[in-house]
Amino acid sequence: MGAEYLNVEKKVPGLGGIATTGAHVLPEVSAEHFAQIAAGLDEAQRARLLRDRLLPLRTLSGYTFYADAAPWRQRFLRHPQIVAWIAPKVFAETVWRQYGRKLAVDAALELKRRAPHYSAHRVITWAQGICLTLCVALLASPFWLFEAETALHLVCGVFSVIFFSMTLIRWKAFYAPPQRRRSPPEMDDLSLPTYSVLVPLYKEGNVLPQLVRALKDIDYPAHKLDIKIILEEKDFSTRKVAHSLRLPPHIELLIVPRGEPQTKPRALNYALQFARGELLTIFDAEDVPHPLQLRRAARAFAELPQKVACLQAELAFHNSDENWLARQFAAEYAVQFRLILPLLARHRLPLPLGGTSNHFRTSALRDIHAWDAHNVTEDADIGLRLARAGFRSSVLYATTLEEANTRLGNWLSQRARWHKGFMQTWLVHMRQPIRLMREVGVMGFLTTQATTLGVALSAMLHPILLGLMIWELSGARLTFEWLAFNGVYLTLFLLSYFIMMACGVAATRGKRISSPASVIATMPVYWLLSSIAGWMALWQLVRRPFHWNKTEHGLSKMQRAMPKTRVKPVVMTKVRVKRVKLSA
């Protein structure tokens, strides 16, 4: 890596507005000159500027000369075509002024423009409205054709079949043999790809210092880490805390301009335009990822075919034993991430991804136009869109610790957003059901019904079926007629209870949860709370379809448990370069 680029003449055309400084051997591009050049860049040049931090200054004899705005690269004089530098603060402020509004609009509308049939910006189509109206009329028809009691039994029988169908995946997951965890071969630091980590925050100043400490503990070469903490323009409290922290060069603050809808996927789409990693993952404000998680994901991606575009790590809670609600939440997550997702991945079915610790091939994300800014469960939606585009998702055997909700109101708000997002995702992907079945297969189609609308619908139906069952049993006489009318759906209902509780026992085995028997026994109460959130979600879908119910973090009284691991020190090789100071 010679120093020949230092001999480039200062008076090369296009280098006007550059002044030398004592801090660098290269001249610095002023903010005014940077803004002037940036205004004339085409789309491809702008994309490279945002991702690689290289500003094209001038092209001569087939060579383009650049100004370097990357603090992680400025320590090493690597390339003869880099002839100037840009201060990181100047880069951030100029890009925000020059491109910020346009990038924010693109973040909100890119999917709507490129693939409108996959966007939730339109809640429901006319055809779907007519079909849903016919379904409601069909369910109501027994009340016109039969006596009220007979009609009620028929409708409840249909509801019971729907409710029971939701437990079939759990039944299969319960009996599925455990998958052998094969560790891929180690990769040395030189072979590891560049990794982008996106961390969207909103009103999270109280947990930001702990988050930064967790991000600093990630065991990955610093010069190959691209961590972006994403803040909203109007979130002044979190921005104040963020600017007070001393961040290493590989951790960058990004400010998302104001705009609608103000959702997590919009913030992610904005940051994706700056991401330089071949691989990419997402962490939430309260996350404590295992320090080796990125290395394990990189090793797994290197072994897997290119069609595997996403790996979902296991999510668990550091405060799972704080109160009854946290214990139930932990048991639910254990079933989802220990039983259901591994089963779906094994059979190559669409995965309803979690909102954090999903690791992507960045190229695949861009191929499907990234996240839907109008969908409030962008994770479940993007897992399905990856499957429809021909990609596969699998699981990563690494854990991220989160904070379980310990307050009922906060939990209901979060759960209502999830149910609303499942309804949105179902409505979007069922606009063309035949096409969906053709793209993901029959089993993929049925799985989609279960993991989107089925989740919300079963939650909403649960109290209705439970109330009718109690009412019937309270005055029941075990006659043949009674069994004919009630036996089928009562059996399905009780069998569903048994299977879901059995899954809870299997998934929580080995987890440190106090009073596990009482946790399993009181699961129906937890499911009734979820049904309240389901009806809240339906109301919000009609009234405020794109509103993001903010989940408040940092409420736990229990300390975070950091994963124990032996972290290798990061060693960065220094390159000796002959320095020649340019004349003024």
LOFI-425191 format. One line per 5 residues: their letters; for each residue y, z negated, x of C-alpha. Coordinates in nm, 4 decimals, decimal comma. Example, Ala and Ser with C-alpha at 12.3 -4.5 7.8 and 13.67 -1.06 7.14 Angstrom:
as) -0,4500/-0,7800/1,2300 | -0,1060/-0,7140/1,3670
This chain:
mgaey) 0,0000/0,0000/0,0000 | 0,2688/0,1227/0,2283 | 0,6367/0,0697/0,2167 | 0,7149/0,4401/0,2099 | 0,8824/0,4121/-0,1304
lnvek) 1,1467/0,1924/0,0292 | 1,2726/0,4985/0,2131 | 1,3656/0,6779/-0,1090 | 1,7284/0,7758/-0,0849 | 1,9655/0,5523/-0,2803
kvpgl) 2,1563/0,8553/-0,4032 | 1,8616/1,0115/-0,5870 | 1,9992/1,1544/-0,9150 | 1,9374/0,9184/-1,2041 | 1,9836/0,6008/-1,0042
ggiat) 2,3488/0,5553/-1,0950 | 2,4302/0,2123/-1,2353 | 2,1923/0,0391/-0,9941 | 2,3128/-0,2341/-0,7616 | 2,1262/-0,4145/-0,4845
tgahv) 2,0732/-0,7900/-0,4936 | 1,9806/-1,0439/-0,2339 | 1,6815/-1,1665/-0,4344 | 1,4857/-0,8394/-0,4232 | 1,4371/-0,5583/-0,1758
lpevs) 1,4841/-0,3162/-0,4650 | 1,8092/-0,2445/-0,6492 | 1,8540/-0,3885/-0,9975 | 1,9180/-0,1794/-1,3073 | 2,2097/-0,3126/-1,5071
aehfa) 2,1780/-0,3877/-1,8791 | 2,4236/-0,1102/-1,9654 | 2,2353/0,1523/-1,7658 | 1,9021/0,0332/-1,9073 | 2,0327/0,0646/-2,2643
qiaag) 2,1698/0,4116/-2,1910 | 1,8351/0,5406/-2,0605 | 1,6298/0,3618/-2,3285 | 1,8310/0,5314/-2,6037 | 1,7072/0,8734/-2,4880
ldeaq) 1,3352/0,8004/-2,4519 | 1,0805/0,9817/-2,6665 | 0,8033/0,7990/-2,8525 | 0,5462/0,8198/-2,5702 | 0,7962/0,7010/-2,3090
rarll) 0,9047/0,4150/-2,5328 | 0,5432/0,3063/-2,5856 | 0,4862/0,2979/-2,2097 | 0,8090/0,1079/-2,1557 | 0,7024/-0,1620/-2,4027
rdrll) 0,3436/-0,1949/-2,2766 | 0,3714/-0,1331/-1,9027 | 0,7347/-0,2421/-1,8491 | 0,8152/0,0819/-1,6635 | 1,1474/0,2526/-1,7339
plrtl) 1,1536/0,6213/-1,6285 | 1,4689/0,6877/-1,4258 | 1,4347/1,0416/-1,3025 | 1,1731/1,3151/-1,2474 | 1,1896/1,5129/-0,9241
sgytf) 0,9363/1,7664/-0,7938 | 0,6812/1,6537/-1,0501 | 0,7189/1,2815/-0,9665 | 0,8763/1,0305/-1,2043 | 1,0579/0,7345/-1,0514
yadaa) 1,0569/0,4059/-1,2415 | 1,2317/0,0745/-1,2686 | 0,9880/-0,2154/-1,2964 | 1,0522/-0,4870/-1,5583 | 0,7227/-0,6740/-1,5139
pwrqr) 0,7621/-1,0190/-1,3523 | 0,3865/-1,0335/-1,2808 | 0,4106/-0,7091/-1,0777 | 0,7427/-0,7554/-0,9015 | 0,5846/-0,9907/-0,6485
flrhp) 0,3776/-0,7015/-0,5141 | 0,5401/-0,3773/-0,4007 | 0,2569/-0,1549/-0,5078 | 0,3717/0,1933/-0,5943 | 0,6034/0,4391/-0,4166
qivaw) 0,7453/0,5619/-0,7478 | 0,8880/0,2205/-0,8399 | 1,2371/0,2323/-0,6935 | 1,4233/-0,0383/-0,8908 | 1,3702/-0,3513/-1,0941
iapkv) 1,4913/-0,4973/-1,4246 | 1,5395/-0,8679/-1,4820 | 1,2976/-1,0003/-1,7504 | 1,5846/-1,1482/-1,9524 | 1,7746/-0,8180/-1,9432
faetv) 1,4584/-0,6331/-2,0510 | 1,3910/-0,8661/-2,3455 | 1,7487/-0,8660/-2,4758 | 1,8021/-0,4915/-2,4364 | 1,4714/-0,3951/-2,5967
wrqyg) 1,5380/-0,6323/-2,8865 | 1,8825/-0,4787/-2,9466 | 1,7726/-0,1201/-2,8872 | 1,4361/-0,1105/-3,0622 | 1,3879/-0,4424/-3,2419
rklav) 1,4695/-0,3355/-3,5973 | 1,2713/-0,0134/-3,5755 | 0,9710/-0,1890/-3,4237 | 0,9834/-0,4489/-3,7018 | 0,9878/-0,1762/-3,9674
daale) 0,6950/-0,0025/-3,7974 | 0,5080/-0,3342/-3,7886 | 0,5499/-0,3730/-4,1643 | 0,4896/-0,0131/-4,2727 | 0,2689/0,1590/-4,0133
lkrra) -0,0540/0,1263/-4,2147 | 0,1240/0,2179/-4,5378 | 0,2563/0,5373/-4,3758 | -0,0577/0,6443/-4,1912 | -0,3311/0,5277/-4,4315
physa) -0,1744/0,4190/-4,7647 | -0,5152/0,3928/-4,9353 | -0,5956/0,1001/-4,7013 | -0,2689/-0,0873/-4,7576 | -0,2226/-0,3743/-5,0020
hrvit) 0,1447/-0,2847/-5,0576 | 0,0343/-0,1654/-5,4024 | -0,1416/-0,4521/-5,5731 | -0,3465/-0,2544/-5,8244 | -0,3769/0,1119/-5,9218
waqgi) -0,3707/0,2492/-6,2751 | -0,7399/0,3363/-6,2555 | -0,8288/-0,0155/-6,1456 | -0,6172/-0,1629/-6,4222 | -0,8034/0,0412/-6,6835
cltlc) -1,1439/-0,0501/-6,5359 | -1,0653/-0,4217/-6,5239 | -0,9398/-0,4093/-6,8839 | -1,2670/-0,2453/-6,9927 | -1,4678/-0,5131/-6,8076
valla) -1,2793/-0,7911/-6,9866 | -1,3338/-0,6160/-7,3191 | -1,7049/-0,5823/-7,2412 | -1,7335/-0,9542/-7,1672 | -1,5488/-1,0352/-7,4900
spfwl) -1,7588/-0,7998/-7,7045 | -2,0433/-1,0488/-7,7700 | -1,7958/-1,2693/-7,9548 | -1,7389/-0,9816/-8,1977 | -2,1059/-0,8891/-8,2327
feaet) -2,2783/-1,2295/-8,2443 | -2,2194/-1,5840/-8,3503 | -1,9893/-1,7872/-8,1232 | -2,2690/-2,0001/-7,9738 | -2,4932/-1,7021/-7,9015
alhlv) -2,2064/-1,5058/-7,7525 | -2,1113/-1,7994/-7,5323 | -2,4663/-1,8242/-7,3968 | -2,4727/-1,4505/-7,3179 | -2,1408/-1,4627/-7,1307
cgvfs) -2,2441/-1,7745/-6,9417 | -2,5681/-1,6029/-6,8466 | -2,3703/-1,3160/-6,6921 | -2,1421/-1,5615/-6,5105 | -2,4431/-1,7540/-6,3806
viffs) -2,5960/-1,4391/-6,2339 | -2,2651/-1,3652/-6,0571 | -2,2447/-1,7225/-5,9327 | -2,6041/-1,7192/-5,8095 | -2,5632/-1,3843/-5,6352
mtlir) -2,3072/-1,5517/-5,4087 | -2,5753/-1,7860/-5,2794 | -2,8203/-1,5123/-5,1819 | -2,6493/-1,4578/-4,8462 | -2,6692/-1,8316/-4,7784
wkafy) -3,0346/-1,8361/-4,8781 | -3,1089/-1,5536/-4,6336 | -2,9009/-1,7233/-4,3615 | -3,0868/-2,0525/-4,4183 | -3,4265/-1,8940/-4,3544
appqr) -3,3169/-1,6502/-4,0832 | -3,4596/-1,7360/-3,7390 | -3,1993/-1,8537/-3,4873 | -3,0756/-1,5793/-3,2578 | -3,1433/-1,6171/-2,8886
rrspp) -2,8222/-1,6541/-2,6893 | -2,8463/-1,4292/-2,3851 | -2,5706/-1,4785/-2,1322 | -2,4361/-1,1503/-1,9921 | -2,4053/-1,1258/-1,6111
emddl) -2,1021/-1,2767/-1,4439 | -1,8005/-1,0568/-1,3650 | -1,5859/-1,1081/-1,0597 | -1,2093/-1,1313/-1,1011 | -1,1516/-0,7751/-0,9773
slpty) -1,3806/-0,6355/-1,2496 | -1,2239/-0,8272/-1,5367 | -1,0039/-0,6197/-1,7701 | -0,6461/-0,7087/-1,8604 | -0,6478/-0,9423/-2,1610
svlvp) -0,3696/-0,9763/-2,4194 | -0,3452/-1,3009/-2,6163 | -0,1262/-1,2990/-2,9284 | -0,0106/-1,6342/-3,0657 | 0,1990/-1,6023/-3,3863
lykeg) 0,3990/-1,9141/-3,4744 | 0,6269/-2,0160/-3,7570 | 0,7771/-2,3637/-3,7815 | 0,5301/-2,4975/-3,5248 | 0,7653/-2,6626/-3,2755
nvlpq) 0,5778/-2,9940/-3,2995 | 0,2521/-2,8465/-3,1648 | 0,3967/-2,5834/-2,9305 | 0,3861/-2,7980/-2,6102 | 0,0177/-2,8782/-2,6703
lvral) -0,0517/-2,5120/-2,7384 | 0,1121/-2,4043/-2,4120 | -0,0988/-2,6560/-2,2208 | -0,4147/-2,5122/-2,3809 | -0,3034/-2,1578/-2,2916
kdidy) -0,2378/-2,2602/-1,9310 | -0,5915/-2,4022/-1,9119 | -0,7514/-2,0649/-1,9879 | -0,9758/-1,9701/-1,6947 | -0,8765/-1,6083/-1,6329
pahkl) -0,6882/-1,4378/-1,3477 | -0,3196/-1,4945/-1,4192 | -0,2132/-1,1425/-1,3187 | -0,4594/-1,0026/-1,5756 | -0,3396/-1,2265/-1,8587
dikii) -0,0806/-1,1018/-2,1058 | 0,0002/-1,3946/-2,3370 | 0,2643/-1,3406/-2,6033 | 0,3986/-1,6285/-2,8110 | 0,5420/-1,4632/-3,1219
leekd) 0,8336/-1,6303/-3,2986 | 1,0329/-1,5340/-3,6073 | 1,4036/-1,4626/-3,5643 | 1,5134/-1,7209/-3,8195 | 1,2762/-1,9943/-3,6941
fstrk) 1,5453/-2,1598/-3,4830 | 1,3666/-2,4942/-3,4457 | 1,0545/-2,3447/-3,2854 | 1,2627/-2,1096/-3,0726 | 1,4606/-2,4047/-2,9399
vahsl) 1,1421/-2,5846/-2,8354 | 0,9966/-2,2665/-2,6842 | 1,3034/-2,1965/-2,4702 | 1,2961/-2,5537/-2,3397 | 0,9467/-2,5049/-2,1920
rlpph) 0,8803/-2,3741/-1,8447 | 0,6464/-2,0808/-1,8950 | 0,4574/-1,8951/-1,6207 | 0,5230/-1,5189/-1,5814 | 0,2152/-1,4182/-1,7833
ielli) 0,3331/-1,6103/-2,0931 | 0,6134/-1,4271/-2,2743 | 0,8212/-1,5104/-2,5804 | 0,8638/-1,2353/-2,8392 | 1,1158/-1,2656/-3,1214
vprge) 1,0296/-1,0736/-3,4400 | 1,3420/-0,9473/-3,6232 | 1,3880/-1,0540/-3,9835 | 1,2185/-0,8423/-4,2434 | 0,9760/-0,8301/-4,5313
pqtkp) 0,7038/-0,9148/-4,5821 | 0,7296/-1,2118/-4,3476 | 0,3595/-1,2526/-4,2771 | 0,1344/-1,3234/-3,9821 | -0,0052/-0,9655/-3,9698
ralny) 0,3484/-0,8238/-3,9505 | 0,4181/-1,0466/-3,6498 | 0,0899/-0,9381/-3,4891 | 0,1718/-0,5708/-3,5435 | 0,5101/-0,6229/-3,3795
alqfa) 0,3548/-0,7877/-3,0739 | 0,0782/-0,5278/-3,0480 | 0,3421/-0,2711/-2,9527 | 0,4073/-0,4765/-2,6356 | 0,0431/-0,5617/-2,5553
rgell) -0,0895/-0,4176/-2,2295 | -0,4440/-0,5556/-2,2389 | -0,7606/-0,3501/-2,2746 | -0,8942/-0,6457/-2,4736 | -0,6985/-0,8612/-2,7157
tifda) -0,7444/-1,1873/-2,9000 | -0,5478/-1,4082/-3,1393 | -0,4968/-1,7833/-3,1307 | -0,3185/-1,9983/-3,3861 | -0,0685/-2,2743/-3,3169
edvph) -0,3188/-2,5592/-3,3453 | -0,5968/-2,3895/-3,1465 | -0,7701/-2,5309/-2,8407 | -0,9871/-2,2421/-2,7152 | -1,2655/-2,3052/-2,4701
plqlr) -1,1216/-2,2276/-2,1235 | -1,4023/-1,9799/-2,0501 | -1,3797/-1,7982/-2,3845 | -1,1955/-1,4923/-2,2518 | -1,4354/-1,4523/-1,9604
raara) -1,7334/-1,4707/-2,1950 | -1,5802/-1,2139/-2,4291 | -1,4999/-0,9766/-2,1414 | -1,8564/-1,0060/-2,0120 | -1,9987/-0,9440/-2,3592
faelp) -1,7807/-0,6371/-2,4196 | -1,8865/-0,4952/-2,0814 | -2,2522/-0,5170/-2,1885 | -2,2114/-0,3982/-2,5484 | -2,1636/-0,0380/-2,6645
qkvac) -1,8117/0,0911/-2,7267 | -1,8774/0,0891/-3,1014 | -1,8724/-0,2924/-3,0941 | -1,4971/-0,3367/-3,1392 | -1,4732/-0,7060/-3,2292
lqael) -1,6333/-1,0371/-3,1346 | -1,5711/-1,3441/-3,3487 | -1,5860/-1,6819/-3,1729 | -1,6966/-1,9931/-3,3581 | -1,4231/-2,2065/-3,5142
afhns) -1,4639/-2,5830/-3,5384 | -1,2380/-2,8862/-3,5746 | -1,1309/-3,1552/-3,3304 | -1,0560/-3,3941/-3,6205 | -1,3590/-3,3195/-3,8368
denwl) -1,4260/-3,6905/-3,8928 | -1,0739/-3,7943/-3,9887 | -1,1269/-3,8184/-4,3659 | -1,3426/-3,6846/-4,6471 | -1,1493/-3,3575/-4,6809
arqfa) -1,1748/-3,2858/-4,3085 | -1,5500/-3,3515/-4,3127 | -1,6005/-3,1128/-4,6037 | -1,3861/-2,8516/-4,4306 | -1,5944/-2,8903/-4,1126
aeyav) -1,9206/-2,8502/-4,3054 | -1,7894/-2,5362/-4,4759 | -1,6840/-2,3836/-4,1422 | -2,0205/-2,4721/-3,9900 | -2,2012/-2,2762/-4,2627
qfrli) -1,9682/-1,9794/-4,2195 | -1,9689/-1,9532/-3,8396 | -2,3163/-2,0852/-3,7570 | -2,5199/-1,9264/-4,0343 | -2,3464/-1,6505/-4,2302
lplla) -2,1575/-1,4552/-3,9625 | -2,4532/-1,4427/-3,7180 | -2,6708/-1,3149/-4,0047 | -2,4257/-1,0387/-4,0995 | -2,3787/-0,9407/-3,7349
rhrlp) -2,7554/-0,9215/-3,6799 | -2,7891/-0,6751/-3,9676 | -2,4757/-0,4804/-3,8622 | -2,2945/-0,5563/-4,1857 | -1,9142/-0,5919/-4,2255
lplgg) -1,7899/-0,9299/-4,1022 | -1,5177/-1,1275/-4,2841 | -1,3419/-1,2288/-3,9632 | -1,1682/-1,5603/-3,9098 | -0,7931/-1,5697/-3,8665
tsnhf) -0,8165/-1,6706/-3,5021 | -1,0352/-1,6236/-3,1926 | -1,1406/-1,2742/-3,2905 | -1,1557/-1,0585/-2,9777 | -1,0853/-0,6849/-3,0084
rtsal) -1,0969/-0,3710/-2,8036 | -0,7263/-0,2893/-2,8208 | -0,7895/0,0845/-2,8508 | -0,9974/0,0306/-3,1663 | -0,7190/-0,1787/-3,3195
rdiha) -0,4706/0,1000/-3,2622 | -0,7138/0,3595/-3,3961 | -0,7190/0,1881/-3,7373 | -0,3394/0,1237/-3,7334 | -0,3802/-0,2497/-3,6718
wdahn) -0,3277/-0,5141/-3,9391 | -0,2078/-0,4754/-4,2967 | 0,1278/-0,6547/-4,3127 | 0,0961/-0,6906/-4,6920 | -0,2473/-0,8575/-4,6924
vteda) -0,2443/-1,2367/-4,6659 | -0,6035/-1,2471/-4,5338 | -0,5529/-0,9803/-4,2705 | -0,8622/-1,1048/-4,0866 | -1,1131/-1,0265/-4,3623
diglr) -0,9422/-0,6932/-4,4296 | -0,9447/-0,5726/-4,0695 | -1,3112/-0,6606/-4,0293 | -1,3914/-0,4362/-4,3245 | -1,1642/-0,1546/-4,2044
larag) -1,3321/-0,1604/-3,8632 | -1,6691/-0,1192/-4,0372 | -1,5372/0,1687/-4,2479 | -1,4073/0,3418/-3,9344 | -1,7544/0,3312/-3,7773
frssv) -1,7057/0,0256/-3,5545 | -1,9199/-0,2865/-3,5443 | -1,8338/-0,6546/-3,5210 | -2,0467/-0,9304/-3,3758 | -2,0257/-1,2992/-3,2853
lyatt) -1,9264/-1,4624/-2,9579 | -2,0975/-1,7860/-2,8603 | -1,7843/-1,9742/-2,7624 | -1,5858/-2,2269/-2,9626 | -1,2221/-2,2747/-3,0538
leean) -1,1182/-2,6153/-3,1832 | -0,8661/-2,6242/-3,4672 | -0,7043/-2,8915/-3,6803 | -0,8734/-2,9458/-4,0143 | -0,6483/-2,9954/-4,3125
trlgn) -0,6353/-3,3631/-4,4041 | -0,3835/-3,3454/-4,6908 | -0,4863/-3,2095/-5,0279 | -0,1621/-3,0249/-5,1096 | -0,1599/-2,8509/-4,7716
wlsqr) -0,5277/-2,7611/-4,8101 | -0,4798/-2,6201/-5,1637 | -0,1900/-2,4042/-5,0447 | -0,3948/-2,2633/-4,7586 | -0,7022/-2,2060/-4,9741
arwhk) -0,4973/-2,0347/-5,2466 | -0,3668/-1,7896/-4,9843 | -0,7221/-1,7178/-4,8707 | -0,8456/-1,6529/-5,2244 | -0,5452/-1,4327/-5,2988
gfmqt) -0,6156/-1,2342/-4,9830 | -0,9811/-1,1881/-5,0793 | -0,8656/-1,0476/-5,4149 | -0,6192/-0,8170/-5,2371 | -0,8870/-0,6960/-4,9971
wlvhm) -1,1294/-0,6253/-5,2810 | -0,8691/-0,4340/-5,4803 | -0,7738/-0,2244/-5,1770 | -1,1249/-0,1265/-5,0728 | -1,2511/-0,0737/-5,4268
rqpir) -0,9939/0,1969/-5,4972 | -1,2615/0,4449/-5,3918 | -1,5946/0,2622/-5,4377 | -1,8135/0,5685/-5,3762 | -1,6386/0,6360/-5,0471
lmrev) -1,6739/0,2702/-4,9500 | -2,0488/0,2782/-5,0166 | -2,0852/0,5989/-4,8177 | -1,9007/0,4512/-4,5179 | -2,0659/0,1065/-4,4988
gvmgf) -2,3970/0,1706/-4,6755 | -2,5484/0,0083/-4,9836 | -2,6056/-0,3299/-4,8189 | -2,2588/-0,3186/-4,6656 | -2,1153/-0,2411/-5,0085
lttqa) -2,2934/-0,5380/-5,1689 | -2,1901/-0,7646/-4,8819 | -1,8295/-0,6581/-4,9327 | -1,8469/-0,7592/-5,2982 | -1,9853/-1,0999/-5,2020
ttlgv) -1,7425/-1,1771/-4,9195 | -1,4219/-1,0698/-5,0976 | -1,4026/-1,0902/-5,4769 | -1,7243/-1,2891/-5,4958 | -1,5779/-1,5794/-5,2984
alsam) -1,2750/-1,6112/-5,5268 | -1,4611/-1,5369/-5,8500 | -1,7392/-1,7894/-5,7879 | -1,4795/-2,0559/-5,7133 | -1,2980/-1,9810/-6,0393
lhpil) -1,6191/-1,9732/-6,2476 | -1,7629/-2,2939/-6,1072 | -1,5811/-2,5484/-6,3296 | -1,6471/-2,3379/-6,6396 | -2,0197/-2,3236/-6,5755
lglmi) -2,0380/-2,6876/-6,4723 | -1,8564/-2,7990/-6,7883 | -2,0817/-2,5907/-7,0124 | -2,3924/-2,7207/-6,8392 | -2,2866/-3,0838/-6,8883
welsg) -2,1971/-3,0144/-7,2506 | -2,5336/-2,8488/-7,3198 | -2,7367/-3,1189/-7,1453 | -2,5539/-3,3995/-7,3206 | -2,6936/-3,3042/-7,6612
arltf) -2,9942/-3,0970/-7,5620 | -3,3271/-3,0920/-7,7357 | -3,5972/-2,9325/-7,5219 | -3,7150/-2,6750/-7,7733 | -3,8262/-2,3187/-7,7054
ewlaf) -3,5063/-2,1859/-7,8614 | -3,2929/-2,4101/-7,6379 | -3,4779/-2,2963/-7,3253 | -3,4469/-1,9300/-7,4258 | -3,0709/-1,9568/-7,4570
ngvyl) -2,9902/-2,1987/-7,1776 | -3,2793/-2,2164/-6,9352 | -3,2000/-1,9077/-6,7295 | -2,8402/-1,9782/-6,6377 | -2,9005/-2,3515/-6,5965
tlfll) -3,1816/-2,2756/-6,3512 | -2,9669/-2,0285/-6,1566 | -2,6793/-2,2749/-6,1473 | -2,8891/-2,5650/-6,0153 | -3,0692/-2,3405/-5,7676
syfim) -2,7340/-2,2290/-5,6314 | -2,6361/-2,5923/-5,5789 | -2,9590/-2,6619/-5,3955 | -2,9333/-2,3612/-5,1620 | -2,5689/-2,4246/-5,0702
macgv) -2,6327/-2,7910/-4,9982 | -2,9392/-2,7026/-4,7903 | -2,7239/-2,4659/-4,5847 | -2,4766/-2,7488/-4,5328 | -2,7549/-2,9688/-4,3978
aatrg) -2,8790/-2,6954/-4,1618 | -2,5338/-2,5979/-4,0337 | -2,4086/-2,9512/-3,9678 | -2,7223/-3,0621/-3,7859 | -2,6107/-3,1865/-3,4461
kriss) -2,2435/-3,2094/-3,5442 | -2,0705/-3,5456/-3,5145 | -1,9865/-3,6065/-3,8799 | -2,0149/-3,9597/-4,0153 | -2,2093/-4,0182/-4,3388
pasvi) -2,3614/-3,6668/-4,3491 | -2,5622/-3,7518/-4,6617 | -2,2472/-3,8434/-4,8548 | -2,0769/-3,5256/-4,7302 | -2,3573/-3,3103/-4,8683
atmpv) -2,3805/-3,5086/-5,1926 | -2,0090/-3,4723/-5,2681 | -1,9873/-3,1003/-5,1928 | -1,9552/-3,0126/-5,5667 | -1,6285/-3,2099/-5,5784
ywlls) -1,4997/-3,0033/-5,2853 | -1,6025/-2,6834/-5,4651 | -1,4107/-2,7940/-5,7759 | -1,0986/-2,8328/-5,5607 | -1,1555/-2,4793/-5,4361
siagw) -1,1643/-2,3591/-5,7963 | -0,8140/-2,5011/-5,8485 | -0,7015/-2,2970/-5,5485 | -0,8747/-1,9910/-5,6973 | -0,6741/-2,0076/-6,0193
malwq) -0,3575/-2,0714/-5,8171 | -0,4392/-1,7572/-5,6184 | -0,4753/-1,5451/-5,9326 | -0,1358/-1,6648/-6,0549 | 0,0237/-1,5907/-5,7184
lvrrp) -0,1371/-1,2468/-5,7033 | 0,0471/-1,1586/-6,0233 | 0,3766/-1,3336/-5,9462 | 0,4094/-1,3302/-5,5642 | 0,1430/-1,1011/-5,4159
fhwnk) 0,2832/-1,0906/-5,0606 | 0,4042/-1,4489/-5,0296 | 0,2491/-1,6292/-4,7320 | 0,1676/-1,9929/-4,8106 | 0,2576/-2,1689/-4,4877
tehgl) -0,0040/-2,4160/-4,3603 | 0,1561/-2,7153/-4,1921 | -0,0056/-2,8223/-3,8646 | 0,0277/-3,1251/-3,6427 | -0,0528/-3,3693/-3,9238
skmqr) -0,3724/-3,5099/-3,7762 | -0,3712/-3,8626/-3,6355 | -0,6658/-3,7844/-3,4093 | -0,6118/-3,6587/-3,0558 | -0,7296/-3,3145/-2,9600
ampkt) -1,0502/-3,3055/-2,7625 | -1,0170/-3,0542/-2,4826 | -1,3392/-2,8672/-2,3993 | -1,4864/-2,9889/-2,0736 | -1,5490/-2,7208/-1,8189
rvkpv) -1,5151/-2,6601/-1,4532 | -1,2146/-2,4333/-1,4210 | -1,1887/-2,2185/-1,1123 | -0,8505/-2,2063/-0,9397 | -0,6698/-1,8739/-0,9745
vmtkv) -0,6332/-1,7040/-0,6367 | -0,3815/-1,4204/-0,6084 | -0,3911/-1,2092/-0,2956 | -0,0600/-1,1638/-0,1220 | 0,0297/-0,8202/0,0080
rvkrv) 0,2379/-0,7939/0,3221 | 0,5048/-0,5261/0,2914 | 0,7704/-0,4297/0,5371 | 1,0990/-0,5051/0,3617 | 1,3997/-0,2820/0,4140
klsa) 1,7255/-0,3913/0,2582 | 1,9100/-0,1078/0,0877 | 2,2729/-0,0613/0,1668 | 2,5210/-0,1263/-0,1065
